Amino acid sequence: MYKLDIKRVAEKDSDRLSPSMAHRITDAATELKREPRPRGVKKLAEDISVGDHRIIYLK
């Protein structure tokens, strides 16, 4: 399982999200810990999109 680090700026910005979007982003980020290359991920960019938001991650 991979480690998940959330930047402080992302935590601050999460206060402005709707509860449903915050939940979707949390679920997607948590799933990245189990499967770092889910369907739909751009291999070169190492990010996934959740609505209008992006989760960017490093191996």
mmCIF file as Biopython writes it, N, C-alpha, C and O atoms, coordinates in Angstrom:
data_model
#
loop_
_atom_site.group_PDB
_atom_site.id
_atom_site.type_symbol
_atom_site.label_atom_id
_atom_site.label_alt_id
_atom_site.label_comp_id
_atom_site.label_asym_id
_atom_site.label_entity_id
_atom_site.label_seq_id
_atom_site.pdbx_PDB_ins_code
_atom_site.Cartn_x
_atom_site.Cartn_y
_atom_site.Cartn_z
_atom_site.occupancy
_atom_site.B_iso_or_equiv
_atom_site.auth_seq_id
_atom_site.auth_asym_id
_atom_site.pdbx_PDB_model_num
ATOM 1   N N  . MET A ? 1  ? 0.852   -1.181 0.000   1.0 0.0 1  A 1 
ATOM 2   C CA . MET A ? 1  ? 0.000   0.000  0.000   1.0 0.0 1  A 1 
ATOM 3   C C  . MET A ? 1  ? 0.893   1.238  0.000   1.0 0.0 1  A 1 
ATOM 4   O O  . MET A ? 1  ? 1.930   1.268  0.663   1.0 0.0 1  A 1 
ATOM 5   N N  . TYR A ? 2  ? 0.485   2.244  -0.741  1.0 0.0 2  A 1 
ATOM 6   C CA . TYR A ? 2  ? 1.232   3.482  -0.855  1.0 0.0 2  A 1 
ATOM 7   C C  . TYR A ? 2  ? 0.837   4.459  0.246   1.0 0.0 2  A 1 
ATOM 8   O O  . TYR A ? 2  ? -0.206  4.311  0.883   1.0 0.0 2  A 1 
ATOM 9   N N  . LYS A ? 3  ? 1.686   5.455  0.456   1.0 0.0 3  A 1 
ATOM 10  C CA . LYS A ? 3  ? 1.439   6.498  1.446   1.0 0.0 3  A 1 
ATOM 11  C C  . LYS A ? 3  ? 0.716   7.665  0.766   1.0 0.0 3  A 1 
ATOM 12  O O  . LYS A ? 3  ? 1.018   7.997  -0.381  1.0 0.0 3  A 1 
ATOM 13  N N  . LEU A ? 4  ? -0.215  8.274  1.452   1.0 0.0 4  A 1 
ATOM 14  C CA . LEU A ? 4  ? -0.974  9.410  0.926   1.0 0.0 4  A 1 
ATOM 15  C C  . LEU A ? 4  ? -0.627  10.654 1.737   1.0 0.0 4  A 1 
ATOM 16  O O  . LEU A ? 4  ? -0.897  10.714 2.936   1.0 0.0 4  A 1 
ATOM 17  N N  . ASP A ? 5  ? -0.027  11.646 1.081   1.0 0.0 5  A 1 
ATOM 18  C CA . ASP A ? 5  ? 0.288   12.930 1.713   1.0 0.0 5  A 1 
ATOM 19  C C  . ASP A ? 5  ? -0.587  13.997 1.076   1.0 0.0 5  A 1 
ATOM 20  O O  . ASP A ? 5  ? -0.642  14.114 -0.148  1.0 0.0 5  A 1 
ATOM 21  N N  . ILE A ? 6  ? -1.261  14.765 1.895   1.0 0.0 6  A 1 
ATOM 22  C CA . ILE A ? 6  ? -2.123  15.837 1.394   1.0 0.0 6  A 1 
ATOM 23  C C  . ILE A ? 6  ? -1.477  17.166 1.757   1.0 0.0 6  A 1 
ATOM 24  O O  . ILE A ? 6  ? -1.194  17.431 2.925   1.0 0.0 6  A 1 
ATOM 25  N N  . LYS A ? 7  ? -1.249  17.990 0.758   1.0 0.0 7  A 1 
ATOM 26  C CA . LYS A ? 7  ? -0.622  19.291 0.979   1.0 0.0 7  A 1 
ATOM 27  C C  . LYS A ? 7  ? -1.541  20.185 1.807   1.0 0.0 7  A 1 
ATOM 28  O O  . LYS A ? 7  ? -2.766  20.093 1.718   1.0 0.0 7  A 1 
ATOM 29  N N  . ARG A ? 8  ? -0.937  21.040 2.604   1.0 0.0 8  A 1 
ATOM 30  C CA . ARG A ? 8  ? -1.704  21.946 3.464   1.0 0.0 8  A 1 
ATOM 31  C C  . ARG A ? 8  ? -2.642  22.829 2.648   1.0 0.0 8  A 1 
ATOM 32  O O  . ARG A ? 8  ? -3.775  23.081 3.057   1.0 0.0 8  A 1 
ATOM 33  N N  . VAL A ? 9  ? -2.168  23.301 1.490   1.0 0.0 9  A 1 
ATOM 34  C CA . VAL A ? 9  ? -3.021  24.156 0.657   1.0 0.0 9  A 1 
ATOM 35  C C  . VAL A ? 9  ? -4.250  23.382 0.185   1.0 0.0 9  A 1 
ATOM 36  O O  . VAL A ? 9  ? -5.331  23.959 0.064   1.0 0.0 9  A 1 
ATOM 37  N N  . ALA A ? 10 ? -4.101  22.100 -0.080  1.0 0.0 10 A 1 
ATOM 38  C CA . ALA A ? 10 ? -5.252  21.284 -0.490  1.0 0.0 10 A 1 
ATOM 39  C C  . ALA A ? 10 ? -6.239  21.137 0.660   1.0 0.0 10 A 1 
ATOM 40  O O  . ALA A ? 10 ? -7.452  21.171 0.452   1.0 0.0 10 A 1 
ATOM 41  N N  . GLU A ? 11 ? -5.720  20.973 1.869   1.0 0.0 11 A 1 
ATOM 42  C CA . GLU A ? 11 ? -6.608  20.868 3.032   1.0 0.0 11 A 1 
ATOM 43  C C  . GLU A ? 11 ? -7.394  22.163 3.222   1.0 0.0 11 A 1 
ATOM 44  O O  . GLU A ? 11 ? -8.590  22.131 3.512   1.0 0.0 11 A 1 
ATOM 45  N N  . LYS A ? 12 ? -6.720  23.305 3.060   1.0 0.0 12 A 1 
ATOM 46  C CA . LYS A ? 12 ? -7.403  24.591 3.201   1.0 0.0 12 A 1 
ATOM 47  C C  . LYS A ? 12 ? -8.456  24.768 2.116   1.0 0.0 12 A 1 
ATOM 48  O O  . LYS A ? 12 ? -9.569  25.216 2.393   1.0 0.0 12 A 1 
ATOM 49  N N  . ASP A ? 13 ? -8.108  24.417 0.884   1.0 0.0 13 A 1 
ATOM 50  C CA . ASP A ? 13 ? -9.050  24.564 -0.228  1.0 0.0 13 A 1 
ATOM 51  C C  . ASP A ? 13 ? -10.245 23.637 -0.097  1.0 0.0 13 A 1 
ATOM 52  O O  . ASP A ? 13 ? -11.316 23.930 -0.627  1.0 0.0 13 A 1 
ATOM 53  N N  . SER A ? 14 ? -10.078 22.537 0.595   1.0 0.0 14 A 1 
ATOM 54  C CA . SER A ? 14 ? -11.177 21.579 0.715   1.0 0.0 14 A 1 
ATOM 55  C C  . SER A ? 14 ? -12.365 22.168 1.475   1.0 0.0 14 A 1 
ATOM 56  O O  . SER A ? 14 ? -13.491 21.694 1.323   1.0 0.0 14 A 1 
ATOM 57  N N  . ASP A ? 15 ? -12.127 23.187 2.284   1.0 0.0 15 A 1 
ATOM 58  C CA . ASP A ? 15 ? -13.225 23.833 3.014   1.0 0.0 15 A 1 
ATOM 59  C C  . ASP A ? 15 ? -14.216 24.507 2.068   1.0 0.0 15 A 1 
ATOM 60  O O  . ASP A ? 15 ? -15.380 24.705 2.418   1.0 0.0 15 A 1 
ATOM 61  N N  . ARG A ? 16 ? -13.752 24.860 0.868   1.0 0.0 16 A 1 
ATOM 62  C CA . ARG A ? 16 ? -14.614 25.548 -0.092  1.0 0.0 16 A 1 
ATOM 63  C C  . ARG A ? 16 ? -15.387 24.585 -0.988  1.0 0.0 16 A 1 
ATOM 64  O O  . ARG A ? 16 ? -16.221 25.021 -1.781  1.0 0.0 16 A 1 
ATOM 65  N N  . LEU A ? 17 ? -15.127 23.296 -0.877  1.0 0.0 17 A 1 
ATOM 66  C CA . LEU A ? 17 ? -15.809 22.307 -1.715  1.0 0.0 17 A 1 
ATOM 67  C C  . LEU A ? 17 ? -17.168 21.948 -1.136  1.0 0.0 17 A 1 
ATOM 68  O O  . LEU A ? 17 ? -17.404 22.063 0.067   1.0 0.0 17 A 1 
ATOM 69  N N  . SER A ? 18 ? -18.037 21.518 -2.007  1.0 0.0 18 A 1 
ATOM 70  C CA . SER A ? 18 ? -19.311 20.986 -1.519  1.0 0.0 18 A 1 
ATOM 71  C C  . SER A ? 18 ? -19.017 19.674 -0.796  1.0 0.0 18 A 1 
ATOM 72  O O  . SER A ? 18 ? -18.032 19.006 -1.114  1.0 0.0 18 A 1 
ATOM 73  N N  . PRO A ? 19 ? -19.844 19.297 0.161   1.0 0.0 19 A 1 
ATOM 74  C CA . PRO A ? 19 ? -19.605 18.036 0.877   1.0 0.0 19 A 1 
ATOM 75  C C  . PRO A ? 19 ? -19.532 16.829 -0.059  1.0 0.0 19 A 1 
ATOM 76  O O  . PRO A ? 19 ? -18.728 15.924 0.165   1.0 0.0 19 A 1 
ATOM 77  N N  . SER A ? 20 ? -20.356 16.805 -1.095  1.0 0.0 20 A 1 
ATOM 78  C CA . SER A ? 20 ? -20.333 15.651 -1.999  1.0 0.0 20 A 1 
ATOM 79  C C  . SER A ? 20 ? -19.036 15.597 -2.803  1.0 0.0 20 A 1 
ATOM 80  O O  . SER A ? 20 ? -18.506 14.510 -3.033  1.0 0.0 20 A 1 
ATOM 81  N N  . MET A ? 21 ? -18.512 16.751 -3.237  1.0 0.0 21 A 1 
ATOM 82  C CA . MET A ? 21 ? -17.252 16.763 -3.985  1.0 0.0 21 A 1 
ATOM 83  C C  . MET A ? 21 ? -16.090 16.408 -3.067  1.0 0.0 21 A 1 
ATOM 84  O O  . MET A ? 21 ? -15.184 15.680 -3.474  1.0 0.0 21 A 1 
ATOM 85  N N  . ALA A ? 22 ? -16.102 16.908 -1.841  1.0 0.0 22 A 1 
ATOM 86  C CA . ALA A ? 22 ? -15.048 16.561 -0.888  1.0 0.0 22 A 1 
ATOM 87  C C  . ALA A ? 22 ? -15.028 15.052 -0.647  1.0 0.0 22 A 1 
ATOM 88  O O  . ALA A ? 22 ? -13.959 14.449 -0.551  1.0 0.0 22 A 1 
ATOM 89  N N  . HIS A ? 23 ? -16.198 14.454 -0.551  1.0 0.0 23 A 1 
ATOM 90  C CA . HIS A ? 23 ? -16.302 13.009 -0.351  1.0 0.0 23 A 1 
ATOM 91  C C  . HIS A ? 23 ? -15.771 12.252 -1.567  1.0 0.0 23 A 1 
ATOM 92  O O  . HIS A ? 23 ? -15.057 11.261 -1.413  1.0 0.0 23 A 1 
ATOM 93  N N  . ARG A ? 24 ? -16.108 12.705 -2.765  1.0 0.0 24 A 1 
ATOM 94  C CA . ARG A ? 24 ? -15.623 12.052 -3.988  1.0 0.0 24 A 1 
ATOM 95  C C  . ARG A ? 24 ? -14.106 12.118 -4.081  1.0 0.0 24 A 1 
ATOM 96  O O  . ARG A ? 24 ? -13.462 11.134 -4.444  1.0 0.0 24 A 1 
ATOM 97  N N  . ILE A ? 25 ? -13.532 13.273 -3.756  1.0 0.0 25 A 1 
ATOM 98  C CA . ILE A ? 25 ? -12.079 13.435 -3.816  1.0 0.0 25 A 1 
ATOM 99  C C  . ILE A ? 25 ? -11.404 12.562 -2.769  1.0 0.0 25 A 1 
ATOM 100 O O  . ILE A ? 25 ? -10.394 11.920 -3.058  1.0 0.0 25 A 1 
ATOM 101 N N  . THR A ? 26 ? -11.948 12.529 -1.561  1.0 0.0 26 A 1 
ATOM 102 C CA . THR A ? 26 ? -11.391 11.680 -0.506  1.0 0.0 26 A 1 
ATOM 103 C C  . THR A ? 26 ? -11.424 10.215 -0.911  1.0 0.0 26 A 1 
ATOM 104 O O  . THR A ? 26 ? -10.444 9.495  -0.720  1.0 0.0 26 A 1 
ATOM 105 N N  . ASP A ? 27 ? -12.542 9.773  -1.467  1.0 0.0 27 A 1 
ATOM 106 C CA . ASP A ? 27 ? -12.649 8.379  -1.911  1.0 0.0 27 A 1 
ATOM 107 C C  . ASP A ? 27 ? -11.628 8.059  -2.997  1.0 0.0 27 A 1 
ATOM 108 O O  . ASP A ? 27 ? -10.978 7.015  -2.950  1.0 0.0 27 A 1 
ATOM 109 N N  . ALA A ? 28 ? -11.484 8.957  -3.979  1.0 0.0 28 A 1 
ATOM 110 C CA . ALA A ? 28 ? -10.543 8.723  -5.073  1.0 0.0 28 A 1 
ATOM 111 C C  . ALA A ? 28 ? -9.103  8.699  -4.567  1.0 0.0 28 A 1 
ATOM 112 O O  . ALA A ? 28 ? -8.313  7.854  -4.989  1.0 0.0 28 A 1 
ATOM 113 N N  . ALA A ? 29 ? -8.758  9.612  -3.673  1.0 0.0 29 A 1 
ATOM 114 C CA . ALA A ? 29 ? -7.401  9.656  -3.132  1.0 0.0 29 A 1 
ATOM 115 C C  . ALA A ? 29 ? -7.104  8.418  -2.297  1.0 0.0 29 A 1 
ATOM 116 O O  . ALA A ? 29 ? -6.001  7.875  -2.366  1.0 0.0 29 A 1 
ATOM 117 N N  . THR A ? 30 ? -8.066  7.971  -1.517  1.0 0.0 30 A 1 
ATOM 118 C CA . THR A ? 30 ? -7.885  6.768  -0.706  1.0 0.0 30 A 1 
ATOM 119 C C  . THR A ? 30 ? -7.696  5.544  -1.596  1.0 0.0 30 A 1 
ATOM 120 O O  . THR A ? 30 ? -6.881  4.674  -1.293  1.0 0.0 30 A 1 
ATOM 121 N N  . GLU A ? 31 ? -8.438  5.478  -2.677  1.0 0.0 31 A 1 
ATOM 122 C CA . GLU A ? 31 ? -8.302  4.352  -3.610  1.0 0.0 31 A 1 
ATOM 123 C C  . GLU A ? 31 ? -6.918  4.330  -4.253  1.0 0.0 31 A 1 
ATOM 124 O O  . GLU A ? 31 ? -6.408  3.255  -4.571  1.0 0.0 31 A 1 
ATOM 125 N N  . LEU A ? 32 ? -6.297  5.505  -4.451  1.0 0.0 32 A 1 
ATOM 126 C CA . LEU A ? 32 ? -4.947  5.554  -5.013  1.0 0.0 32 A 1 
ATOM 127 C C  . LEU A ? 32 ? -3.933  4.860  -4.115  1.0 0.0 32 A 1 
ATOM 128 O O  . LEU A ? 32 ? -2.919  4.362  -4.603  1.0 0.0 32 A 1 
ATOM 129 N N  . LYS A ? 33 ? -4.190  4.819  -2.816  1.0 0.0 33 A 1 
ATOM 130 C CA . LYS A ? 33 ? -3.287  4.108  -1.908  1.0 0.0 33 A 1 
ATOM 131 C C  . LYS A ? 33 ? -3.268  2.621  -2.229  1.0 0.0 33 A 1 
ATOM 132 O O  . LYS A ? 33 ? -2.230  1.969  -2.115  1.0 0.0 33 A 1 
ATOM 133 N N  . ARG A ? 34 ? -4.419  2.084  -2.632  1.0 0.0 34 A 1 
ATOM 134 C CA . ARG A ? 34 ? -4.519  0.655  -2.943  1.0 0.0 34 A 1 
ATOM 135 C C  . ARG A ? 34 ? -4.120  0.348  -4.381  1.0 0.0 34 A 1 
ATOM 136 O O  . ARG A ? 34 ? -3.447  -0.647 -4.649  1.0 0.0 34 A 1 
ATOM 137 N N  . GLU A ? 35 ? -4.538  1.202  -5.294  1.0 0.0 35 A 1 
ATOM 138 C CA . GLU A ? 35 ? -4.287  0.974  -6.727  1.0 0.0 35 A 1 
ATOM 139 C C  . GLU A ? 35 ? -3.764  2.268  -7.348  1.0 0.0 35 A 1 
ATOM 140 O O  . GLU A ? 35 ? -4.557  3.123  -7.743  1.0 0.0 35 A 1 
ATOM 141 N N  . PRO A ? 36 ? -2.433  2.426  -7.439  1.0 0.0 36 A 1 
ATOM 142 C CA . PRO A ? 36 ? -1.868  3.685  -7.915  1.0 0.0 36 A 1 
ATOM 143 C C  . PRO A ? 36 ? -2.033  3.928  -9.414  1.0 0.0 36 A 1 
ATOM 144 O O  . PRO A ? 36 ? -1.745  5.028  -9.884  1.0 0.0 36 A 1 
ATOM 145 N N  . ARG A ? 37 ? -2.482  2.947  -10.165 1.0 0.0 37 A 1 
ATOM 146 C CA . ARG A ? 37 ? -2.710  3.110  -11.610 1.0 0.0 37 A 1 
ATOM 147 C C  . ARG A ? 37 ? -4.131  2.689  -11.984 1.0 0.0 37 A 1 
ATOM 148 O O  . ARG A ? 37 ? -4.306  1.714  -12.713 1.0 0.0 37 A 1 
ATOM 149 N N  . PRO A ? 38 ? -5.148  3.405  -11.499 1.0 0.0 38 A 1 
ATOM 150 C CA . PRO A ? 38 ? -6.528  3.028  -11.818 1.0 0.0 38 A 1 
ATOM 151 C C  . PRO A ? 38 ? -6.862  3.319  -13.279 1.0 0.0 38 A 1 
ATOM 152 O O  . PRO A ? 38 ? -6.141  4.045  -13.963 1.0 0.0 38 A 1 
ATOM 153 N N  . ARG A ? 39 ? -7.958  2.744  -13.739 1.0 0.0 39 A 1 
ATOM 154 C CA . ARG A ? 39 ? -8.422  3.034  -15.100 1.0 0.0 39 A 1 
ATOM 155 C C  . ARG A ? 39 ? -8.633  4.529  -15.258 1.0 0.0 39 A 1 
ATOM 156 O O  . ARG A ? 39 ? -9.138  5.192  -14.352 1.0 0.0 39 A 1 
ATOM 157 N N  . GLY A ? 40 ? -8.250  5.048  -16.392 1.0 0.0 40 A 1 
ATOM 158 C CA . GLY A ? 40 ? -8.459  6.465  -16.667 1.0 0.0 40 A 1 
ATOM 159 C C  . GLY A ? 40 ? -7.306  7.358  -16.258 1.0 0.0 40 A 1 
ATOM 160 O O  . GLY A ? 40 ? -7.325  8.554  -16.551 1.0 0.0 40 A 1 
ATOM 161 N N  . VAL A ? 41 ? -6.299  6.810  -15.585 1.0 0.0 41 A 1 
ATOM 162 C CA . VAL A ? 41 ? -5.163  7.628  -15.170 1.0 0.0 41 A 1 
ATOM 163 C C  . VAL A ? 41 ? -4.253  7.855  -16.374 1.0 0.0 41 A 1 
ATOM 164 O O  . VAL A ? 41 ? -4.059  6.955  -17.191 1.0 0.0 41 A 1 
ATOM 165 N N  . LYS A ? 42 ? -3.706  9.045  -16.478 1.0 0.0 42 A 1 
ATOM 166 C CA . LYS A ? 42 ? -2.743  9.350  -17.527 1.0 0.0 42 A 1 
ATOM 167 C C  . LYS A ? 42 ? -1.372  8.952  -17.002 1.0 0.0 42 A 1 
ATOM 168 O O  . LYS A ? 42 ? -0.881  9.544  -16.041 1.0 0.0 42 A 1 
ATOM 169 N N  . LYS A ? 43 ? -0.760  7.971  -17.613 1.0 0.0 43 A 1 
ATOM 170 C CA . LYS A ? 43 ? 0.491   7.428  -17.097 1.0 0.0 43 A 1 
ATOM 171 C C  . LYS A ? 43 ? 1.601   8.468  -16.994 1.0 0.0 43 A 1 
ATOM 172 O O  . LYS A ? 43 ? 2.351   8.458  -16.017 1.0 0.0 43 A 1 
ATOM 173 N N  . LEU A ? 44 ? 1.729   9.360  -17.963 1.0 0.0 44 A 1 
ATOM 174 C CA . LEU A ? 44 ? 2.792   10.350 -17.915 1.0 0.0 44 A 1 
ATOM 175 C C  . LEU A ? 44 ? 2.509   11.461 -16.917 1.0 0.0 44 A 1 
ATOM 176 O O  . LEU A ? 44 ? 3.430   11.991 -16.295 1.0 0.0 44 A 1 
ATOM 177 N N  . ALA A ? 45 ? 1.247   11.814 -16.761 1.0 0.0 45 A 1 
ATOM 178 C CA . ALA A ? 45 ? 0.892   12.927 -15.887 1.0 0.0 45 A 1 
ATOM 179 C C  . ALA A ? 45 ? 0.778   12.499 -14.435 1.0 0.0 45 A 1 
ATOM 180 O O  . ALA A ? 45 ? 0.934   13.319 -13.530 1.0 0.0 45 A 1 
ATOM 181 N N  . GLU A ? 46 ? 0.506   11.211 -14.203 1.0 0.0 46 A 1 
ATOM 182 C CA . GLU A ? 46 ? 0.301   10.690 -12.859 1.0 0.0 46 A 1 
ATOM 183 C C  . GLU A ? 46 ? -0.718  11.519 -12.085 1.0 0.0 46 A 1 
ATOM 184 O O  . GLU A ? 46 ? -0.451  12.003 -10.985 1.0 0.0 46 A 1 
ATOM 185 N N  . ASP A ? 47 ? -1.883  11.664 -12.689 1.0 0.0 47 A 1 
ATOM 186 C CA . ASP A ? 47 ? -2.970  12.357 -12.017 1.0 0.0 47 A 1 
ATOM 187 C C  . ASP A ? 47 ? -4.291  11.749 -12.467 1.0 0.0 47 A 1 
ATOM 188 O O  . ASP A ? 47 ? -4.364  11.069 -13.491 1.0 0.0 47 A 1 
ATOM 189 N N  . ILE A ? 48 ? -5.318  12.002 -11.692 1.0 0.0 48 A 1 
ATOM 190 C CA . ILE A ? 48 ? -6.666  11.603 -12.072 1.0 0.0 48 A 1 
ATOM 191 C C  . ILE A ? 48 ? -7.566  12.811 -11.876 1.0 0.0 48 A 1 
ATOM 192 O O  . ILE A ? 48 ? -7.256  13.707 -11.090 1.0 0.0 48 A 1 
ATOM 193 N N  . SER A ? 49 ? -8.662  12.829 -12.583 1.0 0.0 49 A 1 
ATOM 194 C CA . SER A ? 49 ? -9.600  13.934 -12.401 1.0 0.0 49 A 1 
ATOM 195 C C  . SER A ? 49 ? -10.825 13.446 -11.651 1.0 0.0 49 A 1 
ATOM 196 O O  . SER A ? 49 ? -11.287 12.319 -11.832 1.0 0.0 49 A 1 
ATOM 197 N N  . VAL A ? 50 ? -11.337 14.330 -10.804 1.0 0.0 50 A 1 
ATOM 198 C CA . VAL A ? 50 ? -12.565 14.090 -10.051 1.0 0.0 50 A 1 
ATOM 199 C C  . VAL A ? 50 ? -13.402 15.339 -10.250 1.0 0.0 50 A 1 
ATOM 200 O O  . VAL A ? 50 ? -13.174 16.361 -9.602  1.0 0.0 50 A 1 
ATOM 201 N N  . GLY A ? 51 ? -14.368 15.254 -11.143 1.0 0.0 51 A 1 
ATOM 202 C CA . GLY A ? 51 ? -15.134 16.455 -11.485 1.0 0.0 51 A 1 
ATOM 203 C C  . GLY A ? 51 ? -14.210 17.494 -12.090 1.0 0.0 51 A 1 
ATOM 204 O O  . GLY A ? 51 ? -13.479 17.191 -13.034 1.0 0.0 51 A 1 
ATOM 205 N N  . ASP A ? 52 ? -14.227 18.701 -11.573 1.0 0.0 52 A 1 
ATOM 206 C CA . ASP A ? 52 ? -13.356 19.773 -12.057 1.0 0.0 52 A 1 
ATOM 207 C C  . ASP A ? 52 ? -12.020 19.814 -11.330 1.0 0.0 52 A 1 
ATOM 208 O O  . ASP A ? 52 ? -11.249 20.754 -11.521 1.0 0.0 52 A 1 
ATOM 209 N N  . HIS A ? 53 ? -11.731 18.824 -10.507 1.0 0.0 53 A 1 
ATOM 210 C CA . HIS A ? 53 ? -10.531 18.825 -9.674  1.0 0.0 53 A 1 
ATOM 211 C C  . HIS A ? 53 ? -9.574  17.733 -10.121 1.0 0.0 53 A 1 
ATOM 212 O O  . HIS A ? 53 ? -9.980  16.769 -10.771 1.0 0.0 53 A 1 
ATOM 213 N N  . ARG A ? 54 ? -8.309  17.885 -9.773  1.0 0.0 54 A 1 
ATOM 214 C CA . ARG A ? 54 ? -7.296  16.908 -10.108 1.0 0.0 54 A 1 
ATOM 215 C C  . ARG A ? 54 ? -6.584  16.442 -8.847  1.0 0.0 54 A 1 
ATOM 216 O O  . ARG A ? 54 ? -6.338  17.219 -7.924  1.0 0.0 54 A 1 
ATOM 217 N N  . ILE A ? 55 ? -6.258  15.146 -8.832  1.0 0.0 55 A 1 
ATOM 218 C CA . ILE A ? 55 ? -5.410  14.580 -7.790  1.0 0.0 55 A 1 
ATOM 219 C C  . ILE A ? 55 ? -4.104  14.235 -8.488  1.0 0.0 55 A 1 
ATOM 220 O O  . ILE A ? 55 ? -4.086  13.405 -9.397  1.0 0.0 55 A 1 
ATOM 221 N N  . ILE A ? 56 ? -3.018  14.862 -8.074  1.0 0.0 56 A 1 
ATOM 222 C CA . ILE A ? 56 ? -1.704  14.630 -8.666  1.0 0.0 56 A 1 
ATOM 223 C C  . ILE A ? 56 ? -0.883  13.855 -7.647  1.0 0.0 56 A 1 
ATOM 224 O O  . ILE A ? 56 ? -0.847  14.202 -6.467  1.0 0.0 56 A 1 
ATOM 225 N N  . TYR A ? 57 ? -0.224  12.802 -8.116  1.0 0.0 57 A 1 
ATOM 226 C CA . TYR A ? 57 ? 0.516   11.973 -7.170  1.0 0.0 57 A 1 
ATOM 227 C C  . TYR A ? 57 ? 1.839   11.510 -7.749  1.0 0.0 57 A 1 
ATOM 228 O O  . TYR A ? 57 ? 2.022   11.466 -8.966  1.0 0.0 57 A 1 
ATOM 229 N N  . LEU A ? 58 ? 2.754   11.165 -6.860  1.0 0.0 58 A 1 
ATOM 230 C CA . LEU A ? 58 ? 4.079   10.664 -7.209  1.0 0.0 58 A 1 
ATOM 231 C C  . LEU A ? 58 ? 4.226   9.254  -6.688  1.0 0.0 58 A 1 
ATOM 232 O O  . LEU A ? 58 ? 3.622   8.880  -5.683  1.0 0.0 58 A 1 
ATOM 233 N N  . LYS A ? 59 ? 5.031   8.482  -7.378  1.0 0.0 59 A 1 
ATOM 234 C CA . LYS A ? 59 ? 5.281   7.112  -6.908  1.0 0.0 59 A 1 
ATOM 235 C C  . LYS A ? 59 ? 6.360   7.130  -5.864  1.0 0.0 59 A 1 
ATOM 236 O O  . LYS A ? 59 ? 6.725   6.079  -5.336  1.0 0.0 59 A 1 
#
